[in-house]
Amino acid sequence: MSDSPVSNWSEELLQRGGMRGRLEGFKSGYLKGFKSGFFQGRREVARNMLQEGKPVEEISDVTGLLPGDVQKIPQEES
């Protein structure tokens, strides 16, 4: 019965589903990592600008971070 068309078809569907699941997992993990790195870079730029004495509003404009998030950056580093 393992060589029946129904069995072959169901096995193929299971394999495709497994590949689809792995692809979805990869995409999800990749996007999560990209997003995390993207915002980490923005926080690093903001931290450097804070060290140079730039105003929070300017930093917010340049990085796209909210002013409240910019103000929290020095606290995150300690």
The 8 nearest C-alpha neighbors of each residue, nearest first, counted from 0:
[[1, 3, 2, 6, 5, 4, 7, 9],
 [2, 0, 3, 6, 7, 4, 5, 10],
 [3, 1, 0, 6, 7, 4, 5, 8],
 [2, 4, 6, 0, 5, 1, 7, 8],
 [5, 3, 7, 6, 8, 2, 9, 1],
 [6, 4, 8, 3, 7, 9, 2, 10],
 [5, 7, 9, 3, 8, 4, 1, 10],
 [8, 6, 4, 10, 5, 9, 11, 3],
 [7, 9, 5, 11, 6, 10, 4, 12],
 [8, 10, 12, 6, 11, 7, 5, 13],
 [11, 9, 13, 7, 12, 8, 6, 14],
 [12, 10, 8, 14, 9, 13, 15, 7],
 [11, 13, 9, 15, 10, 14, 16, 8],
 [14, 12, 16, 10, 11, 15, 17, 9],
 [15, 13, 17, 11, 16, 12, 18, 10],
 [14, 16, 12, 18, 17, 13, 19, 11],
 [17, 15, 19, 13, 14, 18, 12, 20],
 [18, 16, 20, 14, 19, 15, 13, 21],
 [19, 17, 15, 21, 20, 16, 22, 14],
 [18, 20, 16, 22, 17, 21, 15, 23],
 [21, 19, 17, 23, 18, 22, 16, 24],
 [22, 20, 24, 18, 23, 19, 25, 17],
 [21, 23, 25, 19, 24, 20, 18, 26],
 [22, 24, 20, 26, 25, 21, 27, 19],
 [25, 23, 21, 27, 22, 26, 28, 20],
 [24, 26, 22, 28, 23, 27, 29, 21],
 [27, 25, 29, 23, 24, 28, 30, 22],
 [26, 28, 24, 30, 25, 29, 23, 31],
 [29, 27, 31, 25, 30, 26, 24, 32],
 [30, 28, 26, 32, 31, 27, 25, 33],
 [31, 29, 33, 27, 32, 28, 34, 26],
 [30, 32, 28, 34, 29, 33, 27, 35],
 [33, 31, 35, 29, 30, 34, 36, 28],
 [32, 34, 30, 36, 35, 31, 37, 29],
 [33, 35, 37, 31, 32, 36, 30, 38],
 [34, 36, 32, 33, 38, 37, 39, 31],
 [37, 35, 39, 33, 34, 38, 32, 40],
 [36, 38, 34, 40, 35, 39, 33, 41],
 [39, 37, 41, 40, 35, 36, 42, 34],
 [38, 40, 36, 42, 41, 37, 35, 43],
 [41, 39, 43, 38, 37, 42, 36, 44],
 [40, 42, 38, 44, 43, 39, 62, 45],
 [43, 41, 45, 39, 40, 44, 46, 38],
 [42, 44, 46, 40, 45, 41, 39, 47],
 [45, 43, 41, 47, 42, 46, 48, 40],
 [44, 46, 42, 48, 43, 47, 58, 49],
 [47, 45, 43, 49, 48, 44, 42, 50],
 [48, 46, 50, 44, 49, 45, 43, 51],
 [47, 49, 51, 45, 50, 46, 53, 44],
 [50, 48, 52, 46, 51, 47, 53, 45],
 [49, 51, 47, 52, 48, 46, 53, 45],
 [52, 50, 48, 49, 53, 47, 46, 54],
 [53, 51, 49, 50, 48, 54, 47, 55],
 [52, 54, 49, 48, 51, 55, 57, 58],
 [55, 53, 57, 56, 58, 52, 49, 48],
 [54, 56, 58, 57, 59, 66, 53, 69],
 [57, 55, 59, 58, 54, 60, 66, 53],
 [58, 56, 60, 59, 54, 55, 61, 53],
 [59, 57, 55, 61, 60, 56, 45, 62],
 [58, 60, 64, 56, 63, 57, 62, 66],
 [61, 59, 57, 58, 63, 62, 56, 64],
 [60, 62, 58, 59, 63, 57, 64, 45],
 [63, 61, 64, 59, 41, 60, 58, 45],
 [62, 64, 59, 60, 61, 65, 58, 41],
 [65, 63, 59, 62, 68, 66, 69, 60],
 [64, 66, 68, 67, 59, 69, 63, 60],
 [67, 65, 69, 68, 59, 55, 70, 56],
 [68, 66, 70, 65, 69, 71, 64, 55],
 [67, 69, 71, 65, 70, 66, 64, 72],
 [68, 70, 66, 67, 71, 72, 65, 64],
 [69, 71, 67, 68, 72, 66, 73, 55],
 [72, 70, 68, 74, 69, 73, 75, 67],
 [71, 73, 75, 74, 69, 70, 46, 76],
 [74, 72, 76, 75, 71, 77, 70, 46],
 [73, 75, 71, 72, 76, 77, 70, 69],
 [76, 74, 72, 73, 77, 71, 70, 46],
 [75, 77, 73, 74, 72, 71, 46, 43],
 [76, 74, 75, 73, 72, 71, 46, 70]]
